[in-house]
Amino acid sequence: MRFSTHRVVQLSDLQDRAAANRVRYYCNAIKAESIGNQGAAIHFSKLARKWESVRARAMRLELLKA
């Protein structure tokens, strides 16, 4: 399967944004945990896992382009 250049750029951008958001939300979860806010820690951990799955999916799709 060959992707257009535009699609490859979109996938790369999505992968970069997902990686950045994943780290951001894990950091937020750690900070919330450290101040004792369990609800926020759980919320941010869920968001981080969501972005991790988006990043992994974008990476798999990018690998299929070859």
Secondary structure, 3 states (H helix, E strand, C coil): CCCCHHHHHHHHHHHHHHHHHHHHHHHHHHHHHHCCCHHHHHHHHHHHHHHHHHHHHHHHHHHHCC
